[in-house]
Amino acid sequence: MKGARILLCLLLAGLTLLLTACGDLFDREYVSVTDYEIPSPEPDKEEAGVTVLDEEELRQFLIQLLDDQETEGRIVFDADYTGDINADIASVCWQVRTQDALYAYCVSNISYELNKLGNHTEGRFSIGYTEAGRDLDQIVRMQLTTGLEQQLRDAIQRGDSRLVVLIGRSSLSAEDVETLASKVYRENPMLEPREPRVTVNMLSGTGLQRLYEINFAYGMNREELQERRALLQSVTPFEGKSGISGNPAMRALLACEYLTDKSSFAEDGQSDIYSALTQGKANSEGLALAYVELCRQLEVPCQIVYGQKDWNSHCWNIIEIGEACYHVDISLCCLNGPEKGFLLPDETMWSNYRWDISSYPPCTGPLRFDDLVPKHIPKLPGIF
């Protein structure tokens, strides 16, 4: 029993020592402090879409934004970007806006801002577009000027008010394109009742890149234009007619007689084909345009001449018979008969006519009106 008491006392003493030591342990304060580093944010690859490594990749990214007609874009410059980001982005924006004719036409402004995100730089673009340049898919794109005449013809025939053409290599000036549009119409005056007034704005890009904004003004609203066009196209005097000679000189004379029979010359008349063929009166330009169309229907090569008669502005025609060319002045035929104004040579015309001889072929053919008289019946049966 005594031994048990001694053992109990020893246990109690040990327990007391242990509790005393634990109390000392919990009374002490242990603190460990380290600096907290904010992790560098990684760019959102899905939102950014593109990470660029150099100036060329930056340029391609901006061009793609413009081609897609995006108004905003976000890009990330790689941590290993080669070049000066600030200088490159300013240079690329300037070059795209001023060195490319298409974007100079379509884009009104490009602004940007740069933000540093850890090891990366983020760029945000804001792009504004001109009113005329919102529809990139309406711009005709060509490598060379080949085919421009057909584009002009189609636009006039549709009654378009605007045609925008981007050509990779072109030496044509704005005035050249205006002249070409006039040539297209004057060779095909049935396209519209009246020759449209054409104005051209040109933008130049690097090298020979050119963009032409071609505007057409018809002097009437679309409804009136369509009504006149339909009436004009209904004039087909030779369609389905028999008895037309195979001789091109006779066909040219036939067109002359039809026009002098159906219309008259008036110095103050309208200068369009519509007035000559449907209203029965026109000035020299209107009659000459009408004669171009009638000759076209009869497959006689014919062009209009812009010159002077008695020092006043005047129009007439040059036709090709075989390998020779001749003058035809329909207004003179209306006044004095075809014997006075049909199949005239240069030497006869020089007395009171003036024209740019470098722009028209020489007219030195041997035929004269009197050569056709024995073969000609003034009003062929079944024709008119």
C-alpha positions in Angstrom: 0.0 0.0 0.0 2.8 2.4 0.9 4.5 1.7 -2.5 1.3 2.5 -4.3 1.1 5.9 -2.6 4.7 6.7 -3.6 4.0 5.8 -7.3 0.9 8.0 -7.3 2.9 10.9 -5.9 5.5 10.5 -8.6 2.9 10.5 -11.3 1.2 13.6 -10.0 4.6 15.4 -9.8 5.4 14.5 -13.4 2.0 15.7 -14.7 2.5 19.0 -12.9 5.9 19.5 -14.6 4.4 18.6 -18.0 1.5 21.1 -17.7 4.0 23.9 -16.6 6.1 23.3 -19.8 3.1 23.4 -22.1 2.0 26.6 -20.6 5.3 28.1 -21.4 5.1 26.8 -25.0 1.7 28.4 -25.8 2.7 31.7 -24.1 5.4 32.2 -26.9 4.5 34.1 -30.3 5.8 32.7 -33.6 5.3 35.0 -36.7 6.6 34.5 -40.3 6.1 37.4 -42.8 6.9 37.3 -46.6 6.2 40.0 -49.3 3.1 39.2 -51.4 3.6 39.5 -55.2 0.7 40.2 -57.4 0.8 37.7 -60.2 1.2 39.1 -63.7 -2.1 38.8 -65.6 -1.9 36.7 -68.7 -3.7 38.1 -71.7 -7.0 36.5 -72.6 -6.0 34.7 -75.8 -9.6 34.0 -76.8 -10.6 37.7 -76.4 -7.4 39.1 -77.9 -7.5 36.8 -80.9 -4.0 37.7 -82.1 -0.6 38.0 -80.5 2.0 39.8 -82.7 5.7 39.5 -82.7 6.8 42.3 -85.2 5.6 45.2 -87.2 4.5 43.2 -90.2 2.2 41.0 -88.1 0.8 44.2 -86.6 0.1 45.6 -90.1 -1.6 42.4 -91.2 -3.8 42.4 -88.1 -4.9 46.0 -88.7 -5.6 45.4 -92.4 -7.7 42.4 -91.5 -9.8 44.6 -89.1 -10.4 47.0 -92.0 -11.2 44.3 -94.5 -13.8 42.9 -92.0 -15.0 46.4 -91.4 -14.6 46.0 -87.6 -15.0 49.2 -85.6 -12.9 47.9 -82.6 -10.0 45.5 -82.2 -7.7 44.2 -79.4 -4.2 42.9 -79.9 -1.5 41.6 -77.6 2.2 42.4 -78.2 4.3 39.4 -77.3 6.8 39.7 -74.6 9.5 39.1 -77.2 8.1 41.6 -79.7 10.9 42.9 -81.9 10.7 46.6 -82.4 9.5 49.7 -80.7 5.8 49.2 -80.0 4.9 52.9 -79.8 6.8 53.8 -82.9 5.5 50.8 -84.9 1.9 51.2 -84.1 2.0 54.9 -85.0 3.8 54.1 -88.3 1.4 51.3 -89.3 -1.7 53.4 -88.6 -0.3 56.3 -90.7 0.8 54.0 -93.6 -2.4 52.2 -93.8 -4.4 55.4 -93.8 -2.3 57.3 -96.3 -0.4 54.8 -98.5 -3.3 52.5 -99.5 -5.9 54.0 -101.7 -8.7 51.7 -100.6 -8.3 52.4 -96.9 -7.7 56.1 -97.5 -11.2 56.1 -99.2 -13.0 53.9 -96.7 -11.5 54.9 -93.3 -12.1 58.2 -91.7 -10.0 57.7 -88.6 -7.9 55.1 -86.7 -7.2 55.7 -83.0 -5.5 53.4 -80.5 -4.4 53.1 -76.9 -1.7 51.0 -75.3 -1.8 49.4 -71.8 1.0 47.6 -70.0 -0.1 44.2 -68.5 2.8 42.6 -66.7 5.3 41.4 -69.3 2.8 42.1 -72.1 1.4 45.2 -73.8 -2.2 45.3 -75.0 -3.3 47.5 -77.9 -6.9 48.6 -78.5 -8.0 50.1 -81.8 -11.0 52.2 -82.6 -11.9 52.6 -86.3 -14.3 55.0 -88.0 -15.5 54.6 -91.6 -16.6 57.1 -94.3 -20.2 57.0 -95.4 -19.1 56.1 -99.0 -16.8 53.3 -97.8 -19.1 51.3 -95.7 -19.8 48.7 -98.4 -16.4 47.2 -99.3 -18.1 44.4 -101.3 -19.5 47.0 -103.7 -16.0 48.2 -104.8 -14.8 46.7 -108.1 -11.3 45.5 -107.8 -9.0 45.1 -110.9 -5.3 44.5 -111.4 -5.1 46.5 -114.6 -7.3 49.0 -116.5 -8.4 46.2 -118.9 -12.1 45.9 -118.5 -12.7 49.4 -117.2 -14.7 50.3 -120.3 -17.1 47.4 -119.7 -17.5 48.4 -116.0 -18.4 51.9 -117.1 -20.8 50.6 -119.8 -22.6 48.3 -117.3 -22.9 51.1 -114.7 -24.4 53.5 -117.1 -26.8 50.9 -118.5 -28.0 50.1 -114.9 -28.4 53.8 -114.2 -26.0 53.7 -111.3 -25.2 57.0 -109.6 -21.8 55.8 -108.4 -19.1 53.3 -109.4 -16.0 52.8 -107.3 -13.1 50.9 -108.9 -9.8 50.0 -107.3 -7.0 49.2 -109.8 -3.7 47.7 -108.8 -1.7 49.3 -111.7 -3.2 52.3 -113.5 -1.7 55.5 -115.1 -5.1 57.0 -115.8 -5.9 60.4 -114.3 -9.3 61.4 -113.1 -9.8 63.4 -116.3 -8.8 60.3 -118.3 -11.5 58.3 -116.7 -14.1 61.1 -117.3 -13.1 61.1 -121.0 -13.3 57.3 -121.1 -16.8 57.4 -119.6 -17.9 59.9 -122.3 -16.4 57.7 -125.0 -18.3 54.7 -123.7 -21.6 56.5 -123.8 -21.0 58.2 -127.2 -20.3 54.8 -128.8 -23.4 53.4 -127.2 -25.9 56.3 -126.9 -28.9 53.9 -126.5 -27.6 53.1 -123.0 -29.4 56.1 -121.6 -31.8 58.8 -122.9 -29.2 61.4 -122.0 -25.4 61.3 -121.6 -24.7 61.4 -117.8 -22.5 64.1 -116.4 -19.5 62.2 -115.0 -17.2 63.4 -112.3 -14.3 61.4 -110.9 -12.5 61.6 -107.6 -9.1 59.7 -107.6 -7.0 58.5 -104.7 -3.5 57.2 -105.2 -1.8 54.5 -103.2 1.7 53.1 -103.3 3.2 52.7 -106.8 0.5 52.8 -109.5 -2.4 51.8 -107.2 -5.4 54.0 -108.0 -9.0 54.2 -106.6 -11.6 56.0 -108.7 -14.9 57.1 -107.3 -17.0 57.7 -110.5 -20.2 59.7 -110.1 -23.0 59.8 -112.7 -25.6 62.5 -112.8 -28.5 62.0 -115.3 -30.4 65.3 -114.7 -33.6 63.5 -113.8 -35.1 61.3 -111.2 -35.0 57.5 -111.5 -38.7 57.2 -112.4 -38.3 59.7 -115.3 -35.1 58.0 -116.4 -36.8 54.6 -116.5 -39.8 56.0 -118.4 -37.6 57.7 -121.0 -35.3 54.6 -121.3 -38.3 52.4 -122.1 -39.6 54.8 -124.7 -36.2 55.2 -126.3 -35.6 51.4 -126.5 -38.9 50.9 -128.2 -37.5 52.8 -131.2 -36.3 50.0 -133.5 -37.0 51.2 -137.1 -35.1 48.4 -138.8 -36.1 45.4 -136.8 -37.9 42.8 -138.8 -37.8 44.9 -142.0 -37.0 43.5 -145.4 -35.3 45.1 -148.4 -32.3 46.5 -146.5 -29.3 46.6 -148.9 -26.2 44.6 -148.0 -24.1 47.6 -149.2 -22.8 49.4 -146.2 -22.9 52.8 -148.0 -26.6 52.2 -148.7 -27.3 51.2 -145.1 -25.6 54.4 -143.9 -27.7 56.4 -146.3 -30.8 54.6 -145.1 -30.1 55.6 -141.5 -29.5 59.2 -142.7 -32.8 59.3 -144.5 -34.7 57.8 -141.6 -33.4 60.4 -139.2 -34.0 63.4 -141.5 -37.5 62.1 -142.2 -38.4 61.6 -138.5 -36.5 64.6 -136.9 -35.4 68.1 -137.6 -32.4 70.3 -136.7 -32.8 73.1 -134.2 -29.9 75.1 -133.0 -31.5 75.5 -129.6 -32.8 71.9 -129.4 -31.8 69.3 -126.9 -28.5 67.6 -127.2 -29.6 64.0 -126.5 -30.7 61.0 -128.5 -34.0 60.9 -126.7 -35.1 64.2 -128.2 -33.9 63.2 -131.7 -35.6 59.8 -131.9 -38.8 60.4 -129.8 -39.4 64.2 -129.8 -38.6 64.9 -133.5 -36.2 67.7 -132.8 -32.6 68.1 -131.5 -29.5 70.1 -132.0 -26.4 68.8 -133.9 -25.2 66.7 -130.9 -28.6 65.0 -130.4 -28.8 64.2 -134.1 -25.3 62.9 -134.3 -25.8 60.6 -131.3 -29.0 59.3 -132.9 -27.1 58.6 -136.1 -24.5 56.6 -134.2 -27.2 54.4 -132.8 -29.0 53.9 -136.2 -25.7 53.0 -137.8 -25.0 50.6 -135.0 -28.3 48.9 -135.7 -27.4 48.6 -139.4 -23.8 47.5 -138.6 -22.1 50.5 -140.0 -19.1 51.7 -138.0 -19.8 55.3 -136.9 -18.6 57.8 -134.4 -19.5 61.3 -133.3 -17.2 64.3 -133.9 -17.0 67.2 -131.5 -15.7 70.3 -133.4 -16.8 73.6 -134.8 -18.8 74.9 -137.8 -18.5 78.5 -138.7 -16.5 78.9 -135.4 -19.5 77.6 -133.3 -19.6 74.3 -131.4 -21.0 71.7 -133.7 -21.3 67.9 -133.9 -21.4 65.5 -136.9 -20.3 62.0 -137.7 -17.6 60.0 -139.3 -18.6 56.6 -140.9 -16.4 53.8 -142.2 -17.3 52.2 -145.6 -14.9 49.4 -146.5 -11.5 50.7 -145.6 -12.3 54.4 -146.1 -13.9 57.0 -143.8 -16.3 59.9 -144.6 -18.0 62.8 -142.9 -21.8 62.9 -142.4 -23.5 66.0 -141.0 -27.1 65.1 -140.2 -28.0 68.6 -139.3 -26.9 69.8 -142.8 -28.8 66.9 -144.3 -31.9 68.0 -142.4 -31.6 71.5 -143.7 -30.4 71.0 -147.3 -30.9 67.3 -148.1 -28.4 64.3 -147.9 -26.6 65.4 -151.1 -25.2 68.3 -149.1 -24.1 66.5 -146.0 -23.5 62.8 -146.8 -20.1 61.2 -147.7 -18.1 64.4 -147.4 -14.3 64.3 -147.6 -11.9 66.3 -145.5 -11.1 68.7 -148.3 -14.8 69.7 -148.5 -15.1 70.1 -144.7 -12.1 72.3 -144.3 -13.9 75.3 -145.7 -16.0 75.9 -142.6 -15.5 73.0 -140.2 -12.8 72.6 -137.6 -11.9 69.5 -135.5 -9.0 67.9 -133.8 -7.5 65.8 -136.6 -5.3 63.8 -134.2 -8.4 62.4 -132.5 -10.2 61.2 -135.7 -9.3 59.2 -138.8 -8.7 61.0 -142.1 -11.7 61.0 -144.4 -10.3 60.6 -147.9 -12.6 57.9 -149.3 -13.6 58.1 -153.1 -17.4 57.6 -152.8 -19.8 60.5 -153.1 -23.5 60.8 -152.7 -24.0 61.0 -156.5 -22.3 57.6 -156.8 -25.3 56.1 -154.9 -28.1 57.8 -156.7 -28.6 55.3 -159.5 -28.8 52.5 -156.9 -30.9 54.4 -154.4 -34.7 54.4 -154.1 -35.6 57.4 -151.8 -38.1 55.6 -149.7 -37.7 51.8 -150.0 -41.0 50.0 -149.8 -41.5 48.0 -146.6 -38.9 50.0 -144.7 -40.7 53.1 -143.3 
